Amino acid sequence: MGIMVIPPPFNHPAKLHLVSRIPSMLRLALKMLFGDTGKYLMLVAGLVFATFLMAQQAAVFCGLMSWTTATLKNVPAPIWVVEKKVEQVNETNPLLDTDVARVRSVPSVAWASPIYSGIQRVKLSNGSFKMIQLIGIDATTLAGAPSNLLAGRLADLRLPHAVVIDDLGVKRLANVKGGEVKVNDVFELNDQEARVVGIADAMMSFTGGPYVWTTYERALQYTPPQRKMLSAVIAAPEPGFTDEQVVADIERITGLKAFLNHGFNDSDKDFNTSTIWWYVRNTGIPISFGITVVVGFVVGMAISCQTFYSFVLDHMKHLGALKAMGASNFTLCAMLVTQAFTVGFIGYGIGLFFTSMFARVALAKEQPPFYMPEIVPPAVLGVILLICTISAFIGIWRVARLEPAMVFRG
């Protein structure tokens, strides 16, 4: 007659003793980790480098992409109307001047104004030349003018030869190195006088040149003449109509292409989204930054896996002794995971700290571009924990094959 063996309940003293040992085993794992100072520092350094490289390069890439849409942010308008083949704001095909009236004739449009946008050359009094992003706006409504003026008055833009420059132009358009442009200073724009009547806070352009606002008619005087000079039409909806409805009405009635200016989103009618994806598809910028991020991942993976495996080998006798004293494979694996993840969180924290220091310098100097979306830190943390998981798995694979009797050999 067989004898049925009933396993002890969870609160049985034997199982309670096993569970109570786990915290002490994890503390022992941390003592082993911090006790091997050389390998501990090597592990942390590898993960710090990987974290910094991935987070910093991702933020610089996002910052550079945000610069591509600077004109949309510096010329605030809910709707942009452009030629049918246009895909991004920095490369527009000119429209006819009559297209402004066509957009205004759409019943759901509250107002529509012309916009000139183009790169021009400024000559300073010391003889040097600078490239600028010239913006021409409607003189009557001043629609598209900068929203945050640091000095001067926006209404003075209607005065003869008047221009408003951005805060970058304060330094870039100065006659002497280290000097600053002030209100009422004068420079030469295509052999014509331009007098500064205001200074605005604006985002830097993708080309790196400062923004200069003037009236639409004066912008055409500053610019070499062409048959068609209108870059785009900005508009706003009538009360009771959504931006999306007005965009559909403009395209249906005028045959032009209308975009929303709501910031980066999933809509195929958003000009910011269309501009950014144009640069992603047609330039080598994503590949360049992507390779750097991959290098950070590979270097972090190589250093962590190799160092952690060497760490496990160095402590194999200690792990074997613990196994001989009754520690299960699960307990030993938990110790390795604790060690790997502890190093991961420490390396991630230090790497993100260095990234924030880099951000402070970059934002103060406005070079290089730096913008870190909320998704970047958790994404980098996920990659770091993946590296730690793979490193721990290599150690677990070695410990699982460990025979307790090896501690009695030799």
Wavefront OBJ file of the C-alpha trace (Angstrom):
o trace
v 0.000 0.000 0.000
v 1.478 3.305 -1.080
v 1.965 6.193 1.257
v 0.663 9.605 0.133
v 3.100 12.435 0.892
v 1.266 15.669 1.570
v 3.457 18.754 0.938
v 3.622 21.209 3.817
v 1.397 24.261 3.551
v 2.936 27.620 2.607
v 3.103 28.658 6.262
v 5.015 25.476 7.155
v 8.263 26.328 9.039
v 10.442 24.813 6.283
v 8.928 26.987 3.552
v 8.804 30.036 5.735
v 12.518 29.584 6.398
v 13.185 29.392 2.643
v 11.188 32.548 1.952
v 12.774 34.422 4.838
v 16.219 33.623 3.440
v 15.564 35.374 0.105
v 16.000 38.982 1.347
v 19.222 38.033 3.105
v 20.451 36.276 -0.061
v 19.709 39.399 -2.094
v 21.630 41.514 0.412
v 24.483 39.049 0.057
v 24.277 39.455 -3.732
v 24.651 43.229 -3.395
v 27.615 42.805 -1.050
v 29.267 40.553 -3.644
v 28.552 43.144 -6.350
v 29.851 46.178 -4.465
v 32.758 44.183 -3.056
v 34.215 43.605 -6.523
v 34.905 47.290 -7.106
v 36.691 46.954 -10.435
v 33.986 45.002 -12.244
v 31.215 46.974 -10.568
v 32.652 50.247 -11.844
v 33.206 48.733 -15.283
v 29.562 47.617 -15.453
v 28.291 51.008 -14.345
v 30.593 52.852 -16.779
v 29.374 50.772 -19.719
v 25.727 51.449 -18.917
v 26.382 55.150 -18.243
v 27.985 55.448 -21.678
v 25.109 53.581 -23.348
v 22.472 55.663 -21.555
v 24.141 58.978 -22.328
v 24.766 58.151 -25.978
v 21.244 56.892 -26.649
v 19.412 59.641 -24.712
v 21.615 62.495 -25.904
v 21.558 61.491 -29.567
v 17.801 60.863 -29.505
v 17.231 64.308 -27.955
v 19.529 66.061 -30.448
v 17.751 64.296 -33.322
v 14.340 65.381 -31.994
v 15.686 68.904 -31.521
v 16.975 69.010 -35.080
v 13.631 67.772 -36.377
v 11.847 70.458 -34.353
v 14.028 73.062 -36.078
v 12.642 71.946 -39.440
v 9.202 73.204 -38.336
v 10.472 76.464 -36.810
v 8.714 78.614 -39.425
v 5.365 77.088 -38.482
v 5.960 77.933 -34.815
v 7.360 81.415 -35.490
v 4.505 82.334 -37.856
v 1.471 81.378 -35.740
v -1.602 80.549 -37.806
v -4.018 77.616 -37.497
v -4.116 76.881 -41.243
v -1.486 77.074 -43.986
v -2.443 76.966 -47.663
v 0.240 76.045 -50.208
v 0.643 74.754 -53.745
v -0.611 71.212 -54.370
v 2.827 69.570 -54.638
v 4.274 71.071 -51.442
v 5.124 68.587 -48.662
v 7.190 70.650 -46.212
v 7.306 74.250 -45.081
v 10.942 74.980 -45.984
v 10.471 74.218 -49.678
v 7.363 75.871 -51.091
v 6.313 76.515 -54.671
v 5.137 80.120 -55.172
v 1.443 80.913 -55.591
v -0.344 83.640 -57.521
v -1.297 86.770 -55.598
v -4.911 86.105 -56.568
v -4.837 82.891 -54.507
v -5.213 84.999 -51.356
v -8.588 86.260 -52.594
v -9.596 82.708 -53.540
v -8.924 81.480 -50.012
v -10.786 84.477 -48.556
v -13.795 83.589 -50.703
v -14.267 80.252 -48.898
v -17.371 80.734 -46.673
v -15.865 78.963 -43.644
v -12.676 81.103 -43.650
v -12.669 84.029 -41.198
v -9.535 85.690 -42.588
v -6.649 84.904 -44.925
v -3.320 86.723 -45.297
v -0.295 86.409 -47.593
v 3.065 85.103 -46.377
v 6.463 85.441 -47.976
v 9.186 83.123 -46.678
v 12.657 82.896 -48.137
v 16.376 82.948 -47.398
v 18.071 86.276 -48.067
v 21.483 87.832 -47.465
v 22.197 90.653 -45.028
v 25.243 92.901 -45.317
v 26.547 94.415 -42.087
v 28.336 97.737 -41.801
v 31.670 95.958 -41.275
v 31.298 94.335 -44.702
v 30.451 90.806 -43.558
v 27.435 88.859 -44.828
v 24.858 86.771 -42.952
v 22.010 84.586 -44.213
v 18.570 85.211 -42.744
v 15.066 83.736 -42.999
v 12.947 86.649 -44.269
v 9.232 86.545 -43.398
v 6.786 88.967 -45.039
v 3.381 89.386 -43.351
v 0.225 91.356 -44.101
v 0.722 95.041 -43.176
v -2.916 95.616 -42.252
v -3.575 92.738 -39.867
v 0.046 91.777 -39.023
v -1.149 88.150 -39.086
v 1.848 85.857 -38.741
v 3.827 88.308 -36.586
v 5.867 86.903 -33.675
v 3.762 86.403 -30.571
v 6.448 87.216 -27.986
v 8.180 90.568 -28.456
v 11.170 91.218 -26.178
v 11.744 94.839 -27.207
v 10.139 97.459 -29.427
v 6.558 97.689 -30.733
v 4.958 95.449 -33.331
v 2.919 98.322 -34.766
v 6.173 100.046 -35.788
v 6.600 97.332 -38.402
v 4.401 99.489 -40.653
v 7.026 102.265 -40.633
v 9.366 102.655 -43.657
v 12.258 100.137 -43.823
v 11.127 98.563 -40.522
v 11.966 94.983 -39.574
v 11.677 92.816 -36.476
v 14.501 90.376 -35.749
v 14.617 87.371 -33.429
v 16.821 86.935 -30.372
v 19.385 84.996 -32.426
v 19.732 87.935 -34.803
v 20.677 90.159 -31.848
v 24.092 88.453 -31.850
v 24.376 87.158 -35.410
v 23.652 90.534 -37.035
v 25.963 92.542 -34.793
v 28.762 94.499 -36.511
v 31.449 93.397 -34.059
v 32.079 90.036 -32.440
v 30.461 89.920 -29.028
v 28.256 92.927 -29.811
v 24.459 93.049 -29.895
v 21.876 94.596 -32.194
v 19.501 97.070 -30.533
v 16.252 98.709 -31.556
v 16.849 101.448 -34.195
v 20.067 99.811 -35.430
v 20.373 99.562 -39.219
v 21.728 96.899 -41.560
v 21.599 96.349 -45.315
v 19.267 93.803 -46.899
v 19.918 93.277 -50.622
v 21.328 96.810 -50.958
v 18.354 98.347 -49.137
v 18.172 99.760 -45.628
v 16.506 97.736 -42.881
v 15.885 99.380 -39.499
v 15.242 97.227 -36.427
v 12.032 98.239 -34.633
v 11.578 95.140 -32.498
v 13.237 92.013 -31.126
v 11.235 88.800 -30.794
v 11.694 85.522 -28.973
v 11.656 82.832 -31.676
v 12.794 79.299 -32.418
v 15.977 78.882 -34.433
v 15.517 77.936 -38.076
v 16.744 74.692 -39.610
v 19.239 76.635 -41.743
v 20.698 78.263 -38.622
v 20.012 81.834 -39.719
v 17.996 84.356 -37.701
v 14.378 85.233 -38.542
v 13.575 88.714 -39.816
v 9.940 89.896 -40.130
v 8.730 92.756 -42.294
v 5.577 93.592 -44.215
v 4.678 91.503 -47.251
v 5.052 94.400 -49.697
v 8.447 95.366 -48.256
v 9.604 91.731 -48.350
v 8.935 91.737 -52.099
v 11.074 94.890 -52.408
v 13.906 93.245 -50.493
v 13.718 90.125 -52.671
v 14.854 89.732 -56.295
v 11.654 89.880 -58.386
v 10.021 86.778 -59.834
v 6.757 86.187 -61.669
v 5.200 84.588 -58.571
v 6.300 85.651 -55.074
v 3.582 84.419 -52.708
v 4.968 81.559 -50.577
v 1.799 80.600 -48.721
v -1.525 81.828 -47.395
v -2.336 81.623 -43.691
v -5.952 81.483 -42.578
v -8.298 80.900 -39.653
v -11.791 79.345 -39.424
v -15.044 81.170 -38.904
v -16.654 80.628 -35.488
v -18.602 77.383 -35.504
v -16.244 75.626 -37.929
v -13.385 73.349 -36.970
v -9.945 73.666 -38.534
v -10.409 70.284 -40.198
v -13.663 71.412 -41.844
v -12.034 74.596 -43.150
v -9.068 72.646 -44.542
v -11.453 70.366 -46.442
v -13.453 73.365 -47.737
v -10.326 75.194 -48.946
v -9.043 72.156 -50.831
v -12.461 71.454 -52.372
v -13.172 75.031 -53.482
v -9.700 76.351 -54.449
v -7.886 73.180 -55.494
v -4.913 74.186 -53.323
v -3.436 72.096 -50.510
v -4.315 73.147 -46.963
v -2.508 72.020 -43.804
v -3.244 72.256 -40.096
v -0.653 73.892 -37.847
v -1.388 72.075 -34.596
v 2.021 70.630 -33.793
v 3.281 67.100 -34.396
v 0.435 64.544 -34.460
v -0.739 61.562 -36.472
v -2.888 63.561 -38.885
v -1.774 63.519 -42.516
v -3.075 67.099 -42.748
v -0.681 68.460 -40.128
v 2.093 70.569 -41.666
v 4.525 69.815 -38.823
v 4.086 66.076 -39.308
v 4.404 66.330 -43.080
v 7.573 68.437 -42.787
v 9.285 66.129 -40.309
v 8.484 62.975 -42.291
v 9.782 64.658 -45.454
v 13.179 65.107 -43.789
v 13.068 61.565 -42.423
v 12.405 60.134 -45.891
v 14.655 62.376 -47.962
v 17.738 63.085 -45.831
v 20.398 60.997 -44.133
v 19.779 62.577 -40.729
v 17.801 59.652 -39.210
v 20.367 57.099 -40.435
v 23.263 59.108 -39.009
v 21.695 59.480 -35.566
v 20.293 55.947 -35.667
v 23.760 54.471 -36.214
v 25.057 56.383 -33.179
v 22.211 55.098 -31.017
v 22.861 51.540 -32.197
v 26.563 51.959 -31.392
v 25.612 53.014 -27.871
v 23.424 49.926 -27.504
v 26.083 47.569 -28.884
v 28.873 49.022 -26.747
v 26.731 48.877 -23.631
v 25.718 45.313 -24.448
v 29.279 44.173 -25.092
v 30.748 45.749 -21.963
v 27.913 44.607 -19.706
v 27.682 41.025 -20.955
v 31.419 40.438 -20.947
v 32.017 42.086 -17.567
v 29.028 40.446 -15.876
v 29.985 37.011 -17.200
v 33.537 37.554 -15.889
v 32.032 38.645 -12.561
v 29.998 35.416 -12.354
v 33.048 33.287 -13.173
v 35.095 35.013 -10.460
v 32.405 34.264 -7.882
v 31.615 30.767 -9.106
v 33.068 29.130 -5.987
v 30.941 31.315 -3.740
v 27.829 30.509 -5.761
v 28.744 26.824 -5.686
v 29.118 26.950 -1.936
v 25.695 28.552 -1.590
v 24.232 25.875 -3.845
v 25.908 23.147 -1.783
v 24.378 24.651 1.373
v 20.881 24.331 -0.113
v 20.331 27.481 -2.155
v 18.077 26.703 -5.096
v 18.701 27.706 -8.705
v 15.809 30.162 -8.349
v 17.519 31.884 -5.419
v 20.836 32.112 -7.254
v 19.104 33.434 -10.368
v 17.300 36.051 -8.252
v 20.682 37.116 -6.894
v 22.101 37.556 -10.409
v 19.031 39.462 -11.605
v 19.259 41.745 -8.563
v 22.917 42.455 -9.285
v 22.292 43.138 -12.985
v 19.277 45.394 -12.428
v 20.988 47.280 -9.584
v 23.867 48.129 -11.893
v 21.356 48.986 -14.624
v 19.397 51.493 -12.551
v 22.588 53.101 -11.206
v 24.128 53.397 -14.672
v 20.858 54.707 -16.127
v 20.538 57.351 -13.408
v 24.103 58.602 -13.816
v 23.820 58.564 -17.618
v 20.589 60.566 -17.508
v 22.263 63.028 -15.107
v 25.080 63.618 -17.612
v 22.461 64.025 -20.348
v 20.693 66.708 -18.307
v 24.010 68.526 -17.808
v 24.579 68.422 -21.558
v 21.033 69.748 -22.063
v 21.666 72.738 -19.798
v 24.746 73.714 -21.800
v 23.034 73.113 -25.151
v 19.924 75.106 -24.241
v 22.020 77.969 -22.873
v 24.070 78.215 -26.078
v 21.196 77.125 -28.390
v 23.664 74.710 -29.977
v 23.254 71.856 -30.703
v 19.463 71.529 -30.860
v 18.116 69.625 -27.867
v 14.549 68.460 -27.329
v 13.714 65.362 -25.312
v 10.139 64.078 -25.710
v 8.587 62.339 -22.729
v 8.926 58.946 -24.422
v 12.745 59.079 -24.611
v 13.688 58.478 -20.907
v 11.407 55.414 -20.438
v 12.456 54.068 -23.852
v 16.147 54.356 -22.914
v 15.408 52.742 -19.536
v 13.732 49.849 -21.335
v 16.800 49.347 -23.522
v 19.125 49.478 -20.503
v 17.004 46.913 -18.653
v 17.048 44.745 -21.783
v 20.859 44.864 -21.738
v 20.826 43.944 -18.045
v 18.373 41.111 -18.673
v 20.582 39.630 -21.382
v 23.646 39.991 -19.152
v 21.830 38.300 -16.264
v 20.612 35.527 -18.559
v 24.185 34.710 -19.555
v 25.115 34.458 -15.878
v 21.990 32.399 -15.124
v 22.854 29.986 -17.927
v 26.289 29.446 -16.375
v 24.981 29.091 -12.811
v 22.256 26.626 -13.877
v 24.991 24.251 -15.076
v 26.942 24.645 -11.856
v 27.583 21.453 -9.821
v 27.785 22.065 -6.053
v 30.563 19.456 -5.755
v 32.981 21.752 -7.592
v 33.591 23.702 -4.399
v 35.199 20.563 -2.895
v 37.552 19.993 -5.830
v 41.140 21.098 -5.806
l 1 2 3 4 5 6 7 8 9 10 11 12 13 14 15 16 17 18 19 20 21 22 23 24 25 26 27 28 29 30 31 32 33 34 35 36 37 38 39 40 41 42 43 44 45 46 47 48 49 50 51 52 53 54 55 56 57 58 59 60 61 62 63 64 65 66 67 68 69 70 71 72 73 74 75 76 77 78 79 80 81 82 83 84 85 86 87 88 89 90 91 92 93 94 95 96 97 98 99 100 101 102 103 104 105 106 107 108 109 110 111 112 113 114 115 116 117 118 119 120 121 122 123 124 125 126 127 128 129 130 131 132 133 134 135 136 137 138 139 140 141 142 143 144 145 146 147 148 149 150 151 152 153 154 155 156 157 158 159 160 161 162 163 164 165 166 167 168 169 170 171 172 173 174 175 176 177 178 179 180 181 182 183 184 185 186 187 188 189 190 191 192 193 194 195 196 197 198 199 200 201 202 203 204 205 206 207 208 209 210 211 212 213 214 215 216 217 218 219 220 221 222 223 224 225 226 227 228 229 230 231 232 233 234 235 236 237 238 239 240 241 242 243 244 245 246 247 248 249 250 251 252 253 254 255 256 257 258 259 260 261 262 263 264 265 266 267 268 269 270 271 272 273 274 275 276 277 278 279 280 281 282 283 284 285 286 287 288 289 290 291 292 293 294 295 296 297 298 299 300 301 302 303 304 305 306 307 308 309 310 311 312 313 314 315 316 317 318 319 320 321 322 323 324 325 326 327 328 329 330 331 332 333 334 335 336 337 338 339 340 341 342 343 344 345 346 347 348 349 350 351 352 353 354 355 356 357 358 359 360 361 362 363 364 365 366 367 368 369 370 371 372 373 374 375 376 377 378 379 380 381 382 383 384 385 386 387 388 389 390 391 392 393 394 395 396 397 398 399 400 401 402 403 404 405 406 407 408 409 410
